[in-house]
Amino acid sequence: MVKDRTKDMTIGEPMKLIFWFSLPLLIGNIFQQLYNIADIVIVGRTLGMKALAAVGATSPIFFFLMFVIVGLTNGFSVITGQRFGAKDIVGVKRSTTVSTVLSTVFTLAFSLILLFFMNVFLKYMNVPQDIYKDAYIYIQIVCAGLIVTNIYNLIANIVRALGDSKTPLYFLIFASILNIFLALLFILKFHWGIPGSAAAVVISQAVSAILCLIYVKKKFPILHLKKEDWFFAIRKESIPFAIEHLKVGIPMSLQSSVLGIGILIIQSVCNSFGADIIAAFTAALRIEQIATLPMISFGIALAAYTAQNYGALNFSRIRAGVNKCSLINITLSIIMAIIIHFWGSDIVGLFIGKKETHIISIARSYLWISTIFYFFLGQIFIFRNALQGMGEALLPLIASIGELLVRSFAAIYLAVRFSYFGIFYAGPIAWILASTIMATGYYTKFFSIMKKAHNKIRQSKTYKK
């Protein structure tokens, strides 16, 4: 008998559901970061600081690509989660096929554009000439493997929308370990250098996607798709349903891409200060990404929880989930700030070696400043995912654009006034603005929904009288 791995999040204690759902996500996100950490540690320790700078100089492009794909597939899966919450099994299957077709077309088109115009992007990012060749080769190989990245993220997001956050984790752990093994093999044994590191990333992601496909086919009866499900996705009658997906997926993808563009701009400013600053900034960002993983994981869990309860019209449960996640965010922010403040230098040293004292000092300074503002960053994840789970994609997009403009202006202006040290304040300033917009949007959206619900109840009672 096939065991159904779906999870109904419309019943049960909200915080318990969100916590246990987010725990595998947290572990998975940690292993996801191993893709990049492996590059930093292995490349930095075996190929030197210039090689590390080459990978770091193009990392924002890699993150930009990931943001676009994750945003698009996550947006599509919101519709899947709403259909599941409404107990619409046919809708779940049709959402899966429509999402697959749309995301594949978008990813292939995006990959081709990037492959043809990569030289232009690197030029405008101010990548130094002494690391340009390695940077170009690395990012081209990563771009060529975007389709497998899309497959994995689409399956993972659909499965999470159905209430299962464990299944994608298993294969992500395996693929992360495989990535480290392949990177060491290609660099140390085969002497492939930077191309070997990039090839390890793509191959490990491909393996993860294939294993996930096989497992889902065996363990998720609700995703056993038939010919008519696929035919629906390519017929004219599917257009309104596809548009429904695009109305959520495109704004979420744009919103994610806006965040990626912000990082690209900051990296471009950073690149102008030379290889040492690039290496320090790269190491500091990796550590920050690890430190904020619990906040990200709770946000993703909240999106799945909100989508199902929104589909089931359980609005009070949505409010309870958001409030409890916010309390946890305060605690996490304080803990992360304490850890970074007291052990930041030691952690940076693990990435690039303790002998690089100048680079460690720069990276530590960035982390000391950014950790003070982690609470605002955490609230962005919470309010954004709650809004997206309710199908509201426009407001998070507006907030992201505001964050982009403020971050970019702050980075450029402050870099001119205070050199690279001024860049460190760009993120925190943008987080405060974006979290304020998100909070306003969430409470406005929520109270609007509650008002409409109360009006319907009132009208229903009047009709019965």
C-alpha positions in Angstrom: 0.0 0.0 0.0 1.3 3.5 -0.9 1.7 5.8 2.0 0.3 9.2 1.5 2.9 11.8 2.6 0.6 14.9 2.4 -0.2 16.9 5.5 -3.4 18.8 6.3 -2.4 22.0 8.1 -5.9 23.3 8.5 -6.2 21.4 11.8 -4.0 21.1 14.9 -2.1 23.6 17.0 -0.6 26.3 14.6 2.9 26.7 16.2 3.4 23.0 16.5 2.5 22.5 12.9 4.7 25.3 11.7 7.7 24.3 13.9 7.7 20.6 12.8 7.1 21.6 9.2 10.0 24.2 9.3 12.5 21.9 11.0 13.2 19.8 7.9 13.2 23.0 5.9 15.9 24.4 8.2 18.0 21.3 7.8 17.4 21.3 4.1 18.4 25.0 3.8 21.6 24.3 5.7 22.5 21.6 3.2 21.4 23.9 0.4 24.0 26.4 1.6 26.6 23.6 1.5 26.6 24.0 -2.3 28.0 27.5 -1.9 30.0 26.8 1.3 31.8 24.0 -0.4 32.7 26.3 -3.2 34.0 28.9 -0.7 35.9 26.6 1.6 37.3 24.2 -1.1 38.1 26.9 -3.6 39.5 29.3 -1.0 41.6 26.6 0.7 42.9 24.8 -2.4 43.0 27.4 -5.2 43.7 30.6 -3.3 42.1 34.0 -2.6 41.9 35.0 -6.3 39.9 31.9 -7.1 37.7 32.6 -4.1 37.2 36.1 -5.4 36.3 34.8 -8.8 33.5 32.6 -7.4 32.4 35.4 -5.0 32.3 38.0 -7.8 29.7 36.0 -9.7 27.8 34.6 -6.7 25.2 37.4 -6.8 24.3 36.2 -10.4 24.0 32.6 -9.0 21.7 33.9 -6.2 19.8 36.0 -8.7 19.1 32.9 -10.8 18.0 31.0 -7.7 15.8 33.8 -6.5 14.0 33.9 -9.9 13.4 30.1 -10.1 12.5 29.7 -6.4 10.1 32.7 -6.6 8.4 31.4 -9.7 7.9 27.8 -8.6 7.0 28.9 -5.0 4.3 31.2 -6.5 2.9 28.4 -8.6 2.8 26.1 -5.6 0.7 28.6 -3.7 -2.2 27.8 -6.1 -1.4 24.1 -5.5 -1.6 24.5 -1.8 -4.9 26.4 -2.0 -6.4 23.7 -4.1 -5.2 21.1 -1.6 -6.6 23.1 1.3 -10.0 23.2 -0.5 -9.8 19.4 -1.0 -9.8 19.9 -4.8 -7.7 16.9 -5.9 -8.3 17.5 -9.7 -7.2 21.1 -9.1 -4.0 19.9 -7.4 -3.1 17.6 -10.4 -3.9 20.3 -13.0 -1.9 22.9 -11.0 1.1 20.5 -11.0 1.1 20.1 -14.8 0.4 23.7 -15.6 3.3 24.7 -13.2 5.6 22.2 -14.8 5.0 23.5 -18.3 5.2 27.2 -17.4 8.3 27.0 -15.2 10.2 24.9 -17.9 9.4 27.4 -20.6 10.5 30.3 -18.5 13.7 28.6 -17.3 14.9 27.6 -20.8 14.3 31.1 -22.2 16.0 32.7 -19.2 19.0 30.3 -19.5 19.6 31.2 -23.2 19.4 34.9 -22.5 22.0 34.7 -19.8 24.4 32.4 -21.8 24.4 34.9 -24.7 24.8 38.1 -22.7 26.9 37.0 -19.7 29.9 39.1 -20.9 27.7 42.2 -20.7 26.6 41.4 -17.2 30.1 40.7 -15.9 31.3 44.0 -17.4 28.7 46.0 -15.6 29.5 44.2 -12.4 33.0 45.6 -12.5 34.6 42.1 -12.2 38.4 42.7 -12.0 40.4 41.5 -15.1 42.7 39.3 -13.1 39.8 37.1 -12.0 37.5 37.7 -15.0 38.2 34.5 -17.0 37.6 32.1 -14.0 34.5 34.1 -13.0 33.1 33.8 -16.6 33.7 30.1 -16.9 32.2 29.4 -13.4 28.9 31.2 -14.0 28.5 29.9 -17.6 28.5 26.3 -16.4 26.1 27.1 -13.6 23.7 28.8 -16.1 23.8 25.8 -18.4 22.4 23.6 -15.5 19.5 25.9 -14.6 16.9 23.4 -15.9 17.8 20.8 -13.3 17.7 23.5 -10.6 14.1 24.3 -11.8 13.0 20.7 -11.7 14.1 20.2 -8.2 12.7 23.4 -6.8 9.3 22.9 -8.6 8.9 19.4 -7.1 10.1 20.5 -3.7 7.7 23.5 -3.6 4.7 21.4 -4.8 5.4 18.7 -2.2 5.7 21.4 0.6 2.4 22.9 -0.6 0.9 19.4 0.1 2.2 19.6 3.7 5.4 17.4 3.4 8.7 19.3 4.1 10.7 16.1 4.7 10.9 14.4 1.3 12.8 17.2 -0.5 15.2 17.3 2.5 16.4 13.7 2.0 17.6 14.2 -1.5 19.0 17.6 -0.8 21.2 16.2 2.0 22.4 13.5 -0.4 23.0 16.0 -3.2 24.9 18.4 -0.9 27.3 15.6 0.3 27.7 14.5 -3.3 28.6 18.1 -4.3 31.3 18.3 -1.7 32.7 14.9 -2.8 32.6 15.9 -6.5 34.2 19.3 -5.9 37.1 17.7 -4.0 37.4 15.0 -6.7 37.4 17.4 -9.6 39.7 20.0 -8.0 42.2 17.9 -6.1 42.3 14.7 -8.2 41.4 15.8 -11.8 42.8 19.4 -11.4 39.9 21.0 -13.1 40.1 24.2 -11.0 37.1 26.6 -11.1 35.2 24.6 -13.8 35.4 21.5 -11.6 33.7 23.4 -8.7 30.9 24.6 -11.0 30.4 21.1 -12.6 30.1 19.6 -9.1 27.2 22.0 -8.4 25.3 21.2 -11.6 25.8 17.4 -11.4 24.7 17.2 -7.7 21.6 19.2 -8.4 20.7 17.0 -11.4 21.0 13.9 -9.2 18.8 15.5 -6.6 16.1 16.3 -9.2 16.1 12.8 -10.6 15.8 11.1 -7.2 13.1 13.5 -6.2 11.1 12.6 -9.3 11.4 8.9 -8.7 10.4 9.1 -5.1 7.4 11.4 -5.6 6.1 9.0 -8.3 6.2 6.2 -5.8 5.0 7.9 -2.6 2.6 10.6 -3.6 -0.7 9.1 -5.0 -2.2 12.6 -5.4 0.6 13.4 -7.9 0.1 10.3 -10.0 -0.6 12.3 -13.2 -2.4 10.9 -16.2 -2.4 11.8 -19.9 -5.5 14.0 -19.5 -3.8 16.0 -16.8 -0.9 16.8 -19.2 -3.2 17.4 -22.1 -5.1 19.9 -20.0 -1.9 21.9 -19.4 -1.4 22.5 -23.2 -5.0 23.0 -24.2 -6.7 26.4 -24.6 -9.1 25.7 -21.7 -6.1 25.7 -19.4 -5.3 29.4 -20.2 -7.4 30.9 -17.4 -5.9 28.5 -14.9 -2.4 29.3 -16.2 -3.1 33.0 -15.8 -4.1 32.3 -12.2 -0.7 30.8 -11.6 1.1 33.6 -13.4 -0.7 36.2 -11.4 1.0 34.8 -8.3 4.2 33.3 -9.8 5.4 36.2 -11.9 5.1 38.9 -9.1 6.8 36.5 -6.7 9.6 35.8 -9.2 9.9 39.5 -9.9 10.0 40.2 -6.2 12.8 37.6 -5.8 14.7 38.9 -8.8 14.5 42.4 -7.4 16.2 41.1 -4.3 18.8 39.5 -6.5 19.3 42.7 -8.5 20.0 44.5 -5.2 22.7 42.0 -4.3 24.1 42.3 -7.8 24.4 46.1 -7.4 26.0 45.9 -4.1 28.4 43.3 -5.4 29.2 45.6 -8.3 30.1 48.3 -5.9 32.1 45.9 -3.8 34.0 44.5 -6.9 35.4 48.0 -7.5 37.5 47.7 -4.2 39.6 44.7 -5.4 40.0 41.0 -4.6 40.5 41.2 -0.9 37.2 43.1 -0.3 35.4 40.7 -2.6 36.7 37.7 -0.7 35.7 39.3 2.7 32.3 40.2 1.5 31.8 36.8 0.0 32.7 35.0 3.3 30.5 37.4 5.3 27.5 36.9 3.1 27.8 33.1 3.3 27.8 33.3 7.1 24.9 35.7 7.1 22.9 33.4 4.9 23.5 30.5 7.4 22.6 32.7 10.4 19.3 33.8 8.9 18.3 30.3 7.7 15.9 29.7 10.7 14.0 32.8 9.8 13.8 31.8 6.2 12.6 28.3 7.1 9.8 29.6 9.3 8.8 32.0 6.5 8.5 29.1 4.0 6.6 27.0 6.5 4.3 29.9 7.1 3.6 30.2 3.4 2.4 26.6 3.1 0.4 26.9 6.3 -1.2 30.1 5.2 -2.1 28.8 1.7 -3.9 25.8 3.1 -5.8 27.7 5.7 -6.6 30.5 3.2 -8.1 27.8 0.9 -10.1 26.4 3.9 -11.2 29.9 4.9 -9.6 29.5 8.4 -8.5 33.1 8.8 -8.1 33.1 12.6 -5.5 30.3 12.2 -3.5 32.5 9.8 -3.3 35.3 12.4 -2.3 32.9 15.1 0.5 31.5 13.0 1.9 35.0 12.1 1.9 36.2 15.7 3.7 33.1 17.0 6.3 33.2 14.3 7.0 36.9 15.1 7.7 36.0 18.7 10.1 33.3 17.6 11.8 35.7 15.3 12.6 38.1 18.1 14.3 35.2 20.0 16.3 34.0 16.9 17.5 37.5 16.1 18.9 38.0 19.6 20.6 34.6 19.6 22.2 35.1 16.1 23.4 38.6 17.1 25.1 37.2 20.2 26.8 34.3 18.4 28.1 36.6 15.6 29.3 39.2 18.0 31.4 36.9 20.2 32.5 34.3 17.7 32.3 36.1 14.4 36.1 36.1 13.8 36.4 32.4 14.5 33.6 31.6 12.1 35.0 33.7 9.3 38.4 32.0 9.9 36.9 28.6 9.2 36.0 29.8 5.7 39.2 31.4 4.5 41.9 30.4 7.0 43.0 32.2 10.2 46.1 33.7 8.5 44.0 36.1 6.4 43.7 38.6 9.3 42.9 41.6 7.1 40.1 39.9 5.3 38.7 38.4 8.5 38.6 41.9 10.1 36.6 43.3 7.1 34.1 40.4 7.2 33.7 40.6 10.9 32.9 44.3 10.7 30.1 43.7 8.2 28.6 40.9 10.4 28.7 43.1 13.6 26.7 45.8 11.9 24.1 43.5 10.1 23.3 41.3 13.0 21.8 44.2 15.0 19.1 44.5 12.4 18.2 40.8 11.9 14.8 41.3 13.6 13.6 43.5 10.7 14.9 41.0 8.2 13.0 38.1 9.9 9.8 40.1 9.9 10.2 40.6 6.1 10.2 36.8 5.7 7.1 36.4 8.0 4.9 39.1 6.5 5.9 38.4 2.9 5.2 34.6 3.1 1.9 35.2 4.9 0.8 37.6 2.1 2.0 35.2 -0.6 0.2 32.3 1.0 -3.0 34.4 0.8 -2.3 34.9 -2.9 -1.2 38.6 -2.5 1.9 39.1 -4.6 1.7 42.7 -5.6 2.4 44.3 -2.3 5.5 42.1 -1.5 6.7 43.1 -5.0 6.3 46.8 -4.2 8.1 46.4 -0.9 11.0 44.6 -2.7 11.3 47.3 -5.3 11.4 49.9 -2.4 14.1 47.7 -0.7 16.1 47.5 -4.0 16.0 51.3 -4.5 17.0 52.1 -1.0 19.7 49.4 -0.8 21.2 50.5 -4.1 21.2 54.2 -3.3 22.6 53.5 0.2 25.4 51.3 -1.2 26.5 53.7 -3.9 26.2 56.8 -1.8 27.7 55.4 1.4 30.5 53.7 -0.6 31.5 57.1 -2.0 31.4 58.8 1.5 32.9 56.0 3.6 34.6 53.6 1.2 33.6 49.9 1.4 32.6 50.3 5.0 29.6 52.3 3.9 28.2 49.3 2.0 27.7 47.4 5.2 24.8 49.7 6.2 22.9 49.4 2.9 21.2 46.1 3.8 20.0 47.1 7.3 18.6 50.4 6.0 16.6 48.5 3.3 15.4 45.9 5.8 13.8 48.5 8.0 11.9 50.0 5.1 10.8 46.7 3.6 9.6 45.3 6.9 7.6 48.4 7.6 5.8 48.2 4.2 5.3 44.4 4.6 3.7 44.8 8.1 1.4 47.5 6.9 0.4 45.4 3.9 -0.2 42.3 6.0 -2.5 43.9 8.5 -4.4 45.8 5.8 -4.9 42.6 3.8 -5.9 40.6 6.9 -8.4 43.0 8.3 -9.9 43.5 4.8 -10.4 39.7 4.5 -11.9 39.5 8.0 -14.3 42.4 7.2 -15.5 40.7 4.1 -16.0 37.4 6.0 -18.0 39.1 8.7 -20.2 40.9 6.1 -20.9 37.6 4.4 -21.9 36.0 7.7 -24.1 39.0 8.5 -25.8 38.8 5.1 -26.3 35.1 5.5 -28.1 35.6 8.8 -30.2 38.4 7.4 -31.2 36.1 4.5 -32.2 33.3 6.8 -34.4 35.6 8.8 
